[in-house]
C-alpha cells in the first residue's frame, strides 16, 4: 500500500503536521483516509526531528511522510522504525554508496548523517483508528548545511561527486519501504497462520537485514532518551533482540536492554 496515494508540494512547513491534519479532517467528515498516502515536499520551512530539533530541509533533498493505518499487532508494529531505517539505507546503497544504519534508524555515509527518520502514531479524533506516521528526511543534492551541522551532516552528492535524479531516488525509497513494511505484514500473517509468535524460532528477516546494514553492534556508545542534552550512561552494544531493542553491556558487566531512546558513538 506504500505510495498508493501521493501528494507533491513545492513547499510545506512539516509533512507530518499535514498528515495529522488530513487524517483528522477525514475523520470529522466521515471519509476514509487512504492508508499508504505519501506527502512529499520539495522543501520544508519548519522541519523537525526528535525532541523538535531543527532539521535543515532545503530544495535538493527528499522530504516526505508516509501514513499507514496501524493494523499490525503491537509486537510487529514496534518494528516500523527499523523497517524504515533499513529501507532508507538500502535506497542509498542502491546508488552505489556504502551507507550504514545507526540504531534505531539514522543513516550515515562516511561518518556523516545523511538521513533521519521520525516515527509517530496518531489517533483519529474519534479514536476509531490509529495511524503510523513515518517521516523521512534524506539529504541528496543539498550540500550546504547550517553552521551547527557542517561537521556532522552530509548528502549523497558529497560522496558520489555528482547530483542524483530526485524522482528516481524518491521512487527507489518508496519501493524499499514497500518491501520492508511488506515483510512486517508477511511475517505476522505467516506467524498467525502457523500459530506462532514473532517469527517463532526463525529469525525475523527484517532483523537480519538490519544487522547486515548496521555499524552499531560492537560500538562503544553513550545512551539517553535525549542523549544530546541528558546522556544517561555509556556501554558497549552487543546486539538487538527479537523486538529490535538494543542490548548493551555496562562497564560493570551488567546487561541492559533499551526499546527507546538514542545513542551517540564514542
C-alpha positions, -999 to +999 in steps of 0.1 A: +000+000+000+030+023+002+027+052-022-009+042-032-017+079-030+009+106-034+007+144-028+035+165-040+040+201-027+066+227-037+069+238-001+055+228+033+061+236+069+062+200+081+048+170+062+039+152+094+017+181+105-001+180+072-007+142+075-021+147+110-044+174+098-056+154+068-063+123+090-083+145+114-103+161+086-112+128+071-124+115+105-145+146+110-161+143+076-166+106+079-142+099+050-116+072+048-080+083+049-060+063+023-035+041+041-002+043+023-006+080+015+027+098+010+031+136+012+063+149-004+076+185-003+105+200-023+115+219+008+104+223+044+103+256+063+099+241+098+115+207+095+119+190+129+134+158+142+134+141+176+127+165+205+118+192+180+154+196+169+157+216+137+160+197+105+176+216+076+154+207+046+161+229+015+155+221-021+176+192-032+166+165-006+138+141-002+113+152+025+083+130+029+059+114+053+042+080+049+009+075+067-002+039+073-033+025+091-018+006+120-034-028+115-004-049+128-002-065+162+019-045+187+049-068+186+051-063+148+042-026+146+070-020+171+094-028+142+082+000+119+112+023+129+137-005+120+118-012+087+121+025+077+158+026+086+165-005+066+145+008+036+163+042+036+198+026+040+190+002+011+178+030-011+211+049-006+231+017-012+211+012-044+230+041-059+264+026-051+271+044-018+282+025+013+256+036+037+251+022+072+223+024+097+228+035+133+203+023+159+174+029+156+173+042+120+197+071+113+215+066+080+252+075+077+278+079+050+315+083+059+306+092+095+281+118+085+243+117+088+225+117+055+190+106+066+169+109+097+136+092+104+109+100+129+081+075+136+049+085+155+014+072+160-017+093+158-053+085+168-082+098+148-102+124+168-130+099+174-105+072+184-117+047+158-084+043+140-046+046+147-021+056+120+016+053+119+034+083+105+069+077+092+087+110+084+119+107+064+145+134+055+172+123+031+200+147+020+206+140-017+218+170-037+216+196-009+252+200+002+250+234+021+242+230+058+237+253+087+269+260+107+260+237+135+255+208+111+286+212+089+307+187+108+280+161+113+257+161+083+263+150+047+245+144+015+246+116-011+261+141-036+291+147-013+301+111-016+293+105-052+307+137-068+276+140-090+239+150-085+211+125-085+177+124-101+154+132-072+123+114-086+144+083-091+157+085-055+122+090-042+108+061-062+136+038-050+130+048-014+092+041-017+100+008-033+123-002-004+097+010+021+070-011+004+093-042+005+104-039+042+070-029+055+056-058+035+079-080+054+063-070+087+028-079+073+041-111+058+058-124+089+027-115+110+004-133+086+027-163+084+030-165+122-007-163+127-013-190+101+012-213+117+001-204+153+034-189+164+046-155+176+071-130+163+086-153+137+088-182+161+122-198+162+131-183+128+149-150+128+128-122+115+141-113+080+139-076+088+162-080+118+186-100+096+186-071+071+191-045+098+221-064+112+237-066+077+235-028+073+244-016+108+278-005+122+263-002+157+270-037+170+303-038+189+305+000+193+311+020+225+281+043+228+266+070+250+229+063+256+200+085+267+164+092+258+176+126+248+213+118+245+223+153+233+210+170+264+207+143+290+230+113+285+224+085+310+253+061+307+280+046+284+280+010+273+291-015+246+265-026+221+262-064+219+232-069+196+195-062+190+169-087+204+138-101+186+119-069+193+145-046+178+156-035+213+193-026+218+212-050+240+242-034+258+268-042+284+276-016+310+311-011+323+304-031+354+293-061+333+256-056+337+234-062+307+207-037+297+181-037+270+165-005+257+135-002+235+135+035+231+160+064+232+190+072+211+228+066+211+259+086+203+290+068+191+322+073+212 
